[in-house]
Amino acid sequence: MKDLFGQEINLNSKFTLFHDESNCEISGFLYHGFLFVNNKGGREILDKLKGIKKSHNRENREIHFNELNQHSKSPNGAKTNIALEWLDLAKEKLESDSIKFYLFGINKSNINDFWNNQKTFDENVYLEFFEIGLKSAIRWFNLDRITCTFLDNGKHDAERRRRICWLNNGFFTKKPSHEINTKNVRALSSDETVSKSEFSNFIQLVDILTGVARSSFVQMGESQKGQKECVDKFIDIVERFNNRKKAYNTKSKYWKKFCIQFFPTQNALTKQEFLDNDIQNVLKRGVAYCDRPTYKQCLAEEQNLKFSFK
């Protein structure tokens, strides 16, 4: 049996990481999405992603969440239908622990400018929380080895690679089995025609998962019909993990396979606290949290309040 890279499966076959990010102008949040694909079942997942595209005559076409404006029942809604089927597949593979997904949302309004360098505030926030999010994901999922990493290209590619290389210096406690293989870190276009790589499909999947989760917390426009359908398809999982009473249910079929965290709750962090080398201390000081109602839940709460005053 072959793994994701066409090699014979062995005991050292672990996870491959795919990363993408998304800004939400409505809420002021930046999101980092980290998808970990188990190499053992990765080839089957990739073939299914490609097969779904082929069934809709969209081979080698990009699927971007922001472009899903067509309703699935529209003659032009092929991309929306592909995204919906991909989300069904993601649910299945999350449950079987073939993939893991970690979403880290940063409230930029609650972050002060702690940096004294030539980078812009947005660049510093992007890179700092890329590193913090990746460390948090690795710790939460208890991952011991990442054999290959693909980063959606175009955003601080060289600096992200450097941050990944730093992780092996003091972060992993057991070496060499517990580490990121820094020789296999690559910036990859999500466009297959540009990258010439079928792995671009996984970058697109991260884009869909990150977009769905991001859009679950804001009001969407009337033109975003396809995006709304995708949010509705995945909202049950998002709402399992945006409430601490449900998120930490060890009996959940998605326990330690899917996770959402937001940071920080307020902007009272001092520079010393924020730049602490201990990632857990930083998250504790700024209070990383998951309790954040979706837009759908906010509407329901407003409706309940109206009824209670009648």
N, C-alpha and C positions, 0 to 999 in steps of 0.2 A: 504494500500500500504506500502511495506517495503522499508527501506532505505538501504544504503550500508552494514550495519551491521545486517540486518535482523530485525531491530526494526521498530515499527510503526512510520511513518513520523510525526514529530511535528514541531512547530514553532522554536524550538531551534536547529533543525538539520541544521548544517552549512557545513563546508568544512573539508576534510581530506587531509593532505599534504604528498606527496611522493617526496623524494629527491635523486638525483644521480649526479655524477660529471664526467667530462671527460677532459683529458689533450690532447692538440694538440702539438705534437713535431715539426711539420712543422712550425707553426706560433708562438709557445711559449706562447700560451694562455691557461689558465685554465678556464673551464666552469662549472658553477653550474646550474643545471636544477631543477626548482621547479614546480611540478604539483599539482594543487589544484583541488580536485574532489568534486563536490557538492554531499553531502550525499543523497540528495533526489533522484538523478538520477544515483547514483553510482552503484547500483546493476545491473541495466540494462546495463551499460557500461561494467562492469566486465563480465557479462554473454556473451556479444557480443565478447569481447576479447577472452574468452575461447572457444566460439563457432567457431570463425575463426580458431583457432588452431585445433580444433576437425575436421573441414571440410577438413583439410590438413593432418590428421592423425599425428598430432604433439602435442597431449595432454600432459601436464606436462613437455614439453620441453622448455628450455630457448631460448629466441630470443634476441640475442645481435647484435647491429649494426656492430661491428667490424668483425663479423663472416659472414656477408652477402656478400660473394664473388661470389655466383652463380647467373647467369642471371635468371630472372623470367620465361623464356621460357625453361630453362634447366630442365631435369627430376629431378635434385637434387636441384632445386631452391625453394623448399617448404617454407623455412624460409624467403626467400626474398618476396615471395607472401604473406605470413602472415604479414610481416612488411608493405607491400604496402597497404593491406586491413586495417591494424591498422591505418595507416596514413589517409586513407579516413575517417575512423570512428572518428579520432581525429579532423579532419577538421569539420565534422558534429557537434561534441559535443562542439567544441570551439564556433562555430557560435551560437549554442543554449544556450551558457553560462553554460553548464553542467560541463565543465572543464575550467581551466585557466592555462596558462603556461608562466613562466618567465625564461628567459635565461640571466645569468649574466656572461659575458666574461671578464677575467682579463688578461691584457697584462703584464706578469711577467717581461718582459724586461724593463718596465717603473715603476717598484716598487723597491725602495731601501730597504735595510734590516734595518728596524726601531726597531727591537725587541732585547731586552737584556734578553734572557732567554735560556733555554737548548734545545729548539726546533730548528729544522732545518728551513731554509728559506722557503722551500716548505710547511712544516707543518704550519708555521705561516701564510703564504699567504692563504693556504687552509681554515684554521679556521676563520681567520679575514674576508675573503670574503664570507664564508658561512653565517656568521652572518649579514654582510652588505647586501648581496643579499636577504636574507630572510626578513630583515626589509624593504628593498626597494620594494620587491614584495607585502608585506602586505599593505604598504602605497599606492602603485600604484593601486592595485586592490580594495583598500578600504575594506579589509576583517576585520570582527569584531570578529570572533571566529573560531578557528581551534580545532576541537574536538579530533583529533587523528593524529599522525605523524609517518610515516614509513621512515627510513633512510636506504639506501642501505648499508649493513654492511661491515665492514672491514677497514674503513678509519676513525680513530679518533672517534669511536662511543661514548665513554663516554664524551669526550670533546664537541662533537656536542650537546649531550643531555644537558650538563651544559649550553651551549650558549643559547639553547632554553629556559631553565628555567629562564635565566637572562632577557629574553625579557619581561616578565610580570612585571619586576621591573622598572617602569617609562616609558616604551615604549607605552603601551596601555593606552589611556586616560580615558576609561570608563570600570569599572570593576563591577561585574565579567563577564558580557556578552561579553566584548571585551578582549579576551585573548587566549593564547594557553593552552590547557589542558595538563599540564606537566606530569600528571599521565599516560597519554597514548602516550608516546614516545618510540618507539621501533626500534632497528636495525634489519633489515630483509634481509635475503639472497634473491637474485633475482632468485635463483634456487628453484623451488617449492618442489623438492624432498628433499631438505635440510630444508627449512623453514616449510614445511608441511602447508603452507598457500597459499590460492588462491590469496591473495593480492600481491604476488610476481609478478603477471602479470602487475600490475601498475608500479612497479619498472622497469620492462622490457620496458614498454611504455615510461617512462622517459628516459631510455637509448636510445631508438630509436629516440625520439624527440631531445634530446641533441646531439646525433651523427649526425643526419641530419643537424641540424643548424650549428654545428661545421664544418662539411665537406663542407658546402656551400661556405666557405671562402678560401678554399685551393685547389690546384690541386690534384686530386686523381689518383692513379695508375691504370694501365690497368687491373690488377687482381680484382679490386674492383667493379665489374660489378653490383652486387646487391645493393651495397651502392650508386652507381651512380644513379640507378633507383629510389631509395628512395629520394635522393636529388632532382632529377627532379620532383618527385611527390609533394614535399613540397616547392619547391623553390619560388612559387608564394607568399606564406605567408611570408617566410623569407624576400623577397624583398619588401614586404609591410612595413616592420618594420625596415629595415636598412637604411632608408632615412627619415629624420625628417619631410619632406613635406608630406609624406604619413603616417608616423607612428602616427602622432597626428591628423589624420583626424577623427573627432568625428562621422562621418557618416559611417565609415568603419564597416562592419559586424563583424569584430574581435576587435573592439575598446574596450579596458580595459579587453580583454580576452586573448590576446597574447602580449608579450613584449620582446624585445631584448635590452640590454644595455651593453656597454663596458666601461672599466675604466682601467687606466687613460689615458689621451691624452699625457702626458709627465711626466718625473720623477723629476720635480722641487718641489714636495711637501716636506715641512719640516716635521720633526717627530711630532712636536706639532700639525700641521694642520692634519696630517694623523690620529693621535690617538685621535682626537677630539671626544667627546661623542655624538655630534650632527651629525647624519648620513647624513642629507641633506647638512650640511656644508662640510663634507668630500667629498661627491660626487661633490659638486660645486667647491671646491678647486682643485680637480683632474680632473674636467670636465668629468662627465659621458656623454657618447655620443652613438648615434645609427648609425651615418653616417659612414658606412664602406662597400664598394662595395663587392659583392660576387665575386668569381673567374670568374663566367660566365659574370658578368658585366665588370670586368677588361679586359677580352678577347675582348668583344664587343667594349670597349673604345679603345683598342690598334688597332683593325681593322679599326675603324673610323679614327684614326690618320694616319694610312697608306694610306687610301683612300684620305685623305685631302691633302697629299703631292704628290699625283700623278698628 
